Amino acid sequence: MGSLLVHRDWGKIAFSIFMFMLGIAMIVPFIFMISASFKPSAYVFSEPLQLIPQPVYWGNYDRLFQHPYYFKWYWNSIVTVVILVVFRFVLVTAAAYAFAKLKFPGRNALMLVLVATMMIPPDTTIVARYLLYKYLHLIDTSWVIILPAAFDVFFIFLLRQFFMAIPDDLSEAAIIDGCGHYRIYTHIILPLAKPALLTMVLFTYIWNWNDFVNPFIFINDMDKQLVTVGLEYFQQQAGQDYAMQMAGSCLIILLPVILFAVMQKYFVQGIAMTGIKG
């Protein structure tokens, strides 16, 4: 900002101020959530609004830790998302490798059909999916969340673009040395695609960790419910106790924030490389 003032670049100064204000507006809800979690429920919307609680109230977290279901839901979410990440990693990377490096009839047409399915809004298929899952006895199990999400067309397309950017000369040299496609896939392609793979893992974790609609519709058993929907039950049980719900929300975002902080370098690198070469 200092150099912009020296050169009187008013356009960039205005843009910088706009982006700064936009950034502040985006983090205000998170600051309010954290602040409300440390207040008694009666003071959450008190006026004037205090972003720094005086004094800090820990009672919401105490009641949260004593809740009979909250950490059960939390554990269900962890197990479901971790299994989903493993399944998606295996299925999506194998499919992307096949579309990028193998020659078979109808490859491009099949890829086009898969990409076209991304245009169908998921909400329009809820009834059909519910009937199918019920027929397959998946309702009220974690598999109703894991299995349908394991094969994701968006990430197949993203990784296919990344794999296609890897020179075929590497694969051809490996074949001359006696390697099969499995060894090329595991020993050459996957290590070279590490940023894109970690980006997929991070997106898979965050998107499914925050998913509310699917567990809300397809899981009814409270013992098997996930933490996002659990917060809704949590509110119903505690009435309009927004402070306690905010405390629960703070713990929910804790793991995604830590994961993003650890993988930020690979996440940005993966998005940049895939976008440039896609």
Phi and psi in degrees as a GROMACS rama.xvg file:
@    title "Ramachandran Plot"
@    xaxis  label "Phi"
@    yaxis  label "Psi"
@TYPE xy
-61.687  -44.8966  GLY-2
-65.0019  -34.1239  SER-3
-66.0607  -38.1401  LEU-4
-66.5974  -38.0523  LEU-5
-62.7628  -43.7356  VAL-6
-87.2661  -1.19925  HIS-7
51.9082  46.4427  ARG-8
-87.2419  83.7223  ASP-9
-66.629  -29.8209  TRP-10
-64.2929  -46.2057  GLY-11
-70.0863  -32.5661  LYS-12
-64.1934  -45.1924  ILE-13
-63.174  -40.9019  ALA-14
-64.5969  -40.5445  PHE-15
-64.504  -41.7181  SER-16
-64.5712  -40.8991  ILE-17
-62.4948  -45.1217  PHE-18
-65.9741  -36.0748  MET-19
-64.0127  -45.5383  PHE-20
-64.6376  -37.5699  MET-21
-64.152  -40.8994  LEU-22
-63.1825  -41.9567  GLY-23
-61.4625  -43.4577  ILE-24
-62.7131  -32.605  ALA-25
-74.401  -30.2544  MET-26
-93.4478  -8.57658  ILE-27
-58.745  -45.4662  VAL-28
-58.5105  -37.093  PRO-29
-69.055  -39.5851  PHE-30
-64.2296  -41.1383  ILE-31
-62.7673  -40.9076  PHE-32
-61.9792  -47.1123  MET-33
-64.9349  -42.2518  ILE-34
-62.9955  -45.3389  SER-35
-64.7801  -28.6003  ALA-36
-69.0417  -17.1904  SER-37
-107.655  23.0066  PHE-38
-123.046  153.291  LYS-39
-63.3944  150.513  PRO-40
-56.0386  -35.2604  SER-41
-67.8244  -18.4333  ALA-42
-104.2  4.85555  TYR-43
-63.319  -44.0837  VAL-44
-109.676  22.0321  PHE-45
-66.5004  151.112  SER-46
-116.073  138.922  GLU-47
-70.4979  149.991  PRO-48
-69.3366  128.873  LEU-49
-107.823  114.472  GLN-50
-76.385  -26.4175  LEU-51
-104.383  107.949  ILE-52
-61.8442  136.467  PRO-53
-131.976  106.715  GLN-54
-84.6367  172.141  PRO-55
-71.66  127.865  VAL-56
-108.568  119.565  TYR-57
-98.4406  0.9928  TRP-58
-61.6191  -31.9869  GLY-59
-63.708  -41.1485  ASN-60
-71.7937  -34.2736  TYR-61
-61.299  -45.9495  ASP-62
-67.2152  -32.6873  ARG-63
-64.973  -43.8908  LEU-64
-66.8527  -24.067  PHE-65
-92.8797  -2.03398  GLN-66
-67.6515  134.75  HIS-67
-70.0543  -19.06  PRO-68
-117.389  -19.6785  TYR-69
-55.9388  -51.1366  TYR-70
-75.7585  -20.901  PHE-71
-64.9764  -45.6381  LYS-72
-63.3565  -40.4626  TRP-73
-60.3941  -45.8161  TYR-74
-65.5358  -40.7479  TRP-75
-57.958  -41.0529  ASN-76
-65.3673  -42.5669  SER-77
-61.5684  -48.9217  ILE-78
-62.1433  -45.8713  VAL-79
-61.8432  -46.0462  THR-80
-69.7855  -39.0668  VAL-81
-64.5947  -45.1741  VAL-82
-63.1256  -40.2932  ILE-83
-62.8115  -40.9109  LEU-84
-61.5683  -42.6036  VAL-85
-64.5069  -48.0135  VAL-86
-60.9884  -45.6422  PHE-87
-65.9278  -37.9315  ARG-88
-59.4059  -47.5627  PHE-89
-66.8786  -50.6664  VAL-90
-70.0254  -46.0729  LEU-91
-69.6792  -42.7647  VAL-92
-66.3209  -38.6712  THR-93
-65.2309  -43.6321  ALA-94
-66.0833  -41.4842  ALA-95
-64.1216  -38.9986  ALA-96
-62.8743  -42.7618  TYR-97
-62.6754  -44.4774  ALA-98
-70.6351  -26.2622  PHE-99
-90.0617  -36.7478  ALA-100
-118.123  -15.9841  LYS-101
-99.8486  145.475  LEU-102
-104.366  116.18  LYS-103
-146.69  153.461  PHE-104
-60.7658  136.443  PRO-105
77.7263  14.8994  GLY-106
-60.5501  -50.8205  ARG-107
-67.6796  -37.9928  ASN-108
-65.1776  -41.8241  ALA-109
-65.4808  -39.1591  LEU-110
-64.2953  -38.3805  MET-111
-64.2002  -40.1614  LEU-112
-64.1821  -42.8518  VAL-113
-62.7116  -43.8399  LEU-114
-63.9688  -35.6505  VAL-115
-63.9294  -30.6262  ALA-116
-65.616  -19.1415  THR-117
-69.2655  -17.3501  MET-118
-79.123  -12.3318  MET-119
-83.8955  119.892  ILE-120
-63.2866  129.742  PRO-121
-58.2909  -30.078  PRO-122
-65.5909  -26.1069  ASP-123
-74.0151  -12.2449  THR-124
-110.515  10.8343  THR-125
-62.0231  -45.6257  ILE-126
-63.9116  -45.8818  VAL-127
-62.4029  -41.5033  ALA-128
-65.6918  -39.0011  ARG-129
-61.8982  -43.7051  TYR-130
-64.715  -40.4513  LEU-131
-65.1508  -45.4672  LEU-132
-64.4947  -36.7716  TYR-133
-65.2394  -40.0378  LYS-134
-64.0069  -34.6308  TYR-135
-88.1903  4.12243  LEU-136
59.7536  39.0224  HIS-137
-98.9838  -14.923  LEU-138
-60.3099  140.273  ILE-139
68.8228  25.4352  ASP-140
-129.553  159.793  THR-141
-67.4827  -22.1143  SER-142
-67.2062  -22.0829  TRP-143
-68.2794  -20.5671  VAL-144
-92.5946  -39.2268  ILE-145
-74.4922  -54.223  ILE-146
-62.9818  -47.5962  LEU-147
-64.2035  -28.8158  PRO-148
-89.6624  -9.19314  ALA-149
-66.9989  -34.3106  ALA-150
-102.499  98.2418  PHE-151
-109.823  119.644  ASP-152
-68.1271  -37.1234  VAL-153
-58.7731  -45.7227  PHE-154
-74.3674  -29.3029  PHE-155
-60.4066  -46.4314  ILE-156
-63.4413  -43.595  PHE-157
-63.1828  -46.9403  LEU-158
-71.4235  -32.7876  LEU-159
-59.4197  -44.2698  ARG-160
-61.6736  -39.3958  GLN-161
-68.039  -44.2969  PHE-162
-65.0994  -36.2443  PHE-163
-66.063  -24.7107  MET-164
-77.3101  -14.356  ALA-165
-78.4519  124.956  ILE-166
-56.0887  137.313  PRO-167
-67.1728  -19.0219  ASP-168
-58.2687  -33.9189  ASP-169
-64.724  -44.7083  LEU-170
-65.7131  -41.7253  SER-171
-66.0524  -37.089  GLU-172
-65.9681  -38.1487  ALA-173
-67.0391  -38.152  ALA-174
-64.5227  -40.4308  ILE-175
-61.1453  -34.311  ILE-176
-80.1705  0.652092  ASP-177
100.168  9.62383  GLY-178
-82.1588  145.786  CYS-179
-93.689  178.7  GLY-180
-64.4094  -32.2699  HIS-181
-63.6047  -43.8112  TYR-182
-70.5825  -35.05  ARG-183
-63.7842  -42.477  ILE-184
-64.9955  -44.8654  TYR-185
-84.8201  -32.2586  THR-186
-101.178  -15.8249  HIS-187
-119.811  -56.3431  ILE-188
-68.7292  -52.0879  ILE-189
-61.5849  -44.8333  LEU-190
-61.7404  -34.5972  PRO-191
-73.7278  -20.1329  LEU-192
-101.001  23.337  ALA-193
-54.9257  -46.1788  LYS-194
-60.3524  -43.4613  PRO-195
-66.0588  -38.0567  ALA-196
-65.9574  -42.054  LEU-197
-67.5956  -33.3022  LEU-198
-62.763  -42.8924  THR-199
-62.2081  -42.9519  MET-200
-61.7734  -43.7919  VAL-201
-65.6817  -46.298  LEU-202
-63.2102  -42.6488  PHE-203
-59.1705  -44.4984  THR-204
-63.6013  -49.6347  TYR-205
-67.9912  -46.6799  ILE-206
-61.5708  -44.2566  TRP-207
-81.112  -28.2679  ASN-208
-63.9428  -37.1394  TRP-209
-89.7756  -1.07538  ASN-210
-63.9478  130.707  ASP-211
-114.899  -40.2894  PHE-212
-64.781  -50.3237  VAL-213
-62.9372  -51.3488  ASN-214
-64.343  -31.351  PRO-215
-64.5142  -37.4308  PHE-216
-86.7211  -40.6165  ILE-217
-98.7572  -7.63452  PHE-218
-124.156  121.994  ILE-219
-109.69  -26.7031  ASN-220
-70.4709  123.612  ASP-221
-64.0077  -32.0572  MET-222
-67.3634  -24.3284  ASP-223
-105.655  3.42864  LYS-224
-72.5664  159.256  GLN-225
-96.4881  166.425  LEU-226
-71.0153  -29.3534  VAL-227
-64.5555  -44.9748  THR-228
-73.538  -31.4884  VAL-229
-56.706  -35.667  GLY-230
-61.538  -34.6221  LEU-231
-65.617  -46.7306  GLU-232
-61.2092  -37.0371  TYR-233
-59.3108  -42.117  PHE-234
-68.7071  -38.817  GLN-235
-63.257  -38.8294  GLN-236
-71.9789  -37.9303  GLN-237
-95.4252  5.39092  ALA-238
72.1801  -148.87  GLY-239
-86.9074  53.8276  GLN-240
-91.9189  81.09  ASP-241
-67.8525  -32.2531  TYR-242
-62.5157  -43.8506  ALA-243
-68.021  -36.0902  MET-244
-67.4073  -36.3686  GLN-245
-66.1737  -37.2553  MET-246
-62.3308  -42.684  ALA-247
-63.4174  -37.9771  GLY-248
-66.8953  -36.3114  SER-249
-61.4423  -41.0197  CYS-250
-70.8453  -30.8352  LEU-251
-65.191  -40.985  ILE-252
-81.5827  -5.67015  ILE-253
-61.6993  -49.9134  LEU-254
-65.3136  -45.8416  LEU-255
-59.8086  -37.1927  PRO-256
-65.1433  -43.5678  VAL-257
-63.5138  -43.194  ILE-258
-62.5283  -43.5128  LEU-259
-65.5364  -39.2241  PHE-260
-62.8632  -38.5723  ALA-261
-72.7909  -37.2177  VAL-262
-104.818  12.8477  MET-263
-58.1384  -42.7389  GLN-264
-59.3076  -49.5548  LYS-265
-70.1441  -33.8689  TYR-266
-62.0099  -50.1801  PHE-267
-65.45  -41.89  VAL-268
-63.0559  -41.7169  GLN-269
-65.5875  -43.1328  GLY-270
-63.9892  -43.5406  ILE-271
-64.5943  -47.7258  ALA-272
-66.7514  -40.4428  MET-273
-67.1286  -39.4388  THR-274
-67.1248  -37.7489  GLY-275
-70.8469  -41.6012  ILE-276
-94.9272  -5.72902  LYS-277
